[in-house]
Amino acid sequence: MKAVVNLLFILGVVVATIGAAGFEAPSDSQATARQARSTEPGAWALFASGLAVLALGAVVGRLVGRSPTATVGSRTVRGRDEILVLLERIRDQVAALDEGRGALSGEQVRQDVHHLLNGDYFDLVAAREDLLAMVGFATFARVWDGVATAERLLARTWTLATDGHREEAVAELPRARSSLERACGEMAAIPAPSSSSSAR
């Protein structure tokens, strides 16, 4: 049953991310082309389907009594504070890239984004089940919207930098940074467990 729940989470994230990728045409020098079509056909349906699959995974996970803890990398993420710290660390790394983008070569951008996506971002995605179990679907969706959007933009940054389009690559960094700041705000708004326990 655990494998089924994991499959539902993975499928939901993948489908929702594909749908989110169609909400806005890729940035390029053709501004008129972006204005002509800002949403791909079926993008909303894919996004909604992905969220529905995530909700189903949450329901099934609770029915089978999933533990709110999970192993992430070489450490265990057990709660809201650990996930918030990880999310803020990712935000700070993207902010540093954004602020220094004028001095970075395309190869440096590619390497830094690759390291981020395969390091802290990978750990954050692995912790999504903890977050969903802790806060419920509605709050999870608010936080994960920014996380998934930033991940898509960073993947686009890496692709553009790899293909030698440095200027187009770094142009995605401010939007990725803004998405992560939004996600951090939503995550920080979730009450810390200590505040409720100390009130008893």
Helices and strands as residue ranges (DSSP letters): H 2-21, H 31-36, H 43-63, E 70-72, E 75-77, H 80-99, G 101-103, H 106-117, H 120-126, H 128-135, H 137-162, H 166-170, H 173-188, H 193-198
